[in-house]
Amino acid sequence: MDADLHADLHGDLHFDFLSWLGVGRLPLLMLIVIFLAIFGIGGLALQQLLRDWAAGPLPTLAAVPAVGIAALPVTGLAARLLAPILPRDFTTAVPLEVLVGTTARIVTGRASIGSPARARAEDHHGQVHYIMVEPDNAGQVFEEGERVLLVRREGECFRAISRGDFHLPRLDG
């Protein structure tokens, strides 16, 4: 009976403890900074109060755990108060597969089947990716400056088709 009760309490306390501490409300680095600031200020304040009111400060082995445990609920409260103000975790990292269906411009080399060229593509966040591109159709060649449509990815190389606007005659007058 004791083993079951302990296991149930341990599982519940672990999950609730992390949310109570503020994990997920703020970036982890910010949460660590808040904890360390509260720990440091709390430790200095406790030792100064004990020095003024008692015979002297607490020994380090007693003060560190006491202040560390006391700093945990204050860290959770500070995380709840700061979460609406501070930015959350955010990333613009995307898998390269999201580039399929977008256009790219050949920047280095001449692409033919079996001989890819370097191309520049942008994802939906505006991040630039330099990728290797080769034609999807046999007999097709892409020149530098040509814009192509990425149709699929095979390993580290993208297959593309010509957009058809590179070889169009100019109607300048």
N, C-alpha and C positions, 0 to 999 in steps of 0.2 A: 504494500500500500504506500509506504513512504517513497519508494522508487518511482511509482507512477505519478504521485503528487509532485515530486521534485522535477521530473521530466516535463510535465505539463507547465509548471510555473516557469521553468527555465526557457522553454520555447516562447511563451507569451512575453516574458520580460525582455528577451533579446530583441524582438520585433518592436515592441512599444518603446524600449529604451532609445533606439536609434531615431524614431520619429519624434520622441519627446525631446531628444537632444537637438533636433533641428536638421538632421541629415535629409537632404532632398529639398529643403527650402532655400538653401544657399549653396554656392559652390563649396566643395570640401575645404579648399585652401582658405576661404574666407571664414569658415566655421572654426578652423584651427587657429587662425589669427585672433578671432574673438575669444576663444577659450584661453589662449596664452595671455592675452591682455588682461582678462579677468583674473586669471591665476596669478599673474605678476602683481597686479594692483592689490588684489585681495591678500596676498602673502605679505606685501610691504605694510599694508594697513594693519593686519593682525599683529605682526611683530612690533610695529610702532605702538599700538595700543597696549600690548602686554608689557612693553618696556616702560611706558608711562605709568600704568596702573599696577603692575606687579613687579616682582623683583627683577625680572629680565625676560628676554624673548624665549619662545619655545625652542627646544632642540629641533634641528632640521628634520630628523627622522619622524618627529611628531607633527611638525608644521606642514610639510609637503603633502602627506595624505589628507590631512584635515582641509587644507585649502583646495586641493585637487577635487575632493568630493563636493565641497561647497560650491566650487566653480561650475560644476556640471548643470545644476538647474538654472543658474544665472545665464549660462551660455544658451540653453534652450530658450529662455525668455528673450534674450537679446536676438536670437535668430528669428523668432516670431515677429519681433518689432522691426527688424531690419529687412526682412524678406520682401515686403512691398516696395522698399526703396532701392535696394541693391539689385544689380542684374543677376539673372539666373544663368545656369550653364547653357551655353549656346555654341553650336558649331556649324560651320558651312561645309564640312567634309561630306563628300558624296561618293558613292561607288561609281566607278568609271562607266558602268552600264547605262547610267542616266544620259550619257552623251549620245547614245544611239537615237537617231531621229533628229539630231541637230546638225548644223552646218559647221564646217571647219575650213580653214584656209591653208593650203600647202605653203610652208615657209622655207623649207630646205629640201632640195633634191627633186628628183623626178620619179614619180610613183608608177610602177608597172607591176604586173602579177609576179610575185616572188621577190620584188625589190621595193619595199615600202619607203615612203618619204615622211619627213617630219611635218606635222600639221599643228595648227593652233585652233583650239576649240574652247568655247565658254559654256559653263553649266548655267543652270537657272539662277544661281546666286551671283553670277558675273565673275566667278573665279576662272582664271585661264588655266587650261591644261594643254600640255604639249604631248601629242600622241603620235604613234606611227600609223600610217594609212597606206593601204594599197587598194587598187581597183577591185570591185566585185565582179565585173564582167571581163571576159577574156578579150584581149586586143585593145583595151582602154588604157590610156596613159594620162596621168595628171601632171601638169607643169607647175612650177613655182608661181604663186599668186592666185592659182585657181581655187575657187570655192567648190567644195564637195559636200554631199549629203551622206552622213554616216548611217549605214544600214544595219550593221551587226558587228559584234566583237568576237574575234577568234584568238584566244590567249591574250598576248600583249599587243596585238595588232588589230586595227579596225578595218573593216571592209567598207568601201564607199562607192557611190555612183556620182557621175558628173551632174552638176545642176544644169548644165547646158548654157550658162550665161558667159563662160569664159571665151568661147570661140565665136560669139555673136559679132557681126559687123557693127561698127559704131555709126550712128546716124547724126553726126555732128554738123552737118550743114552742107 
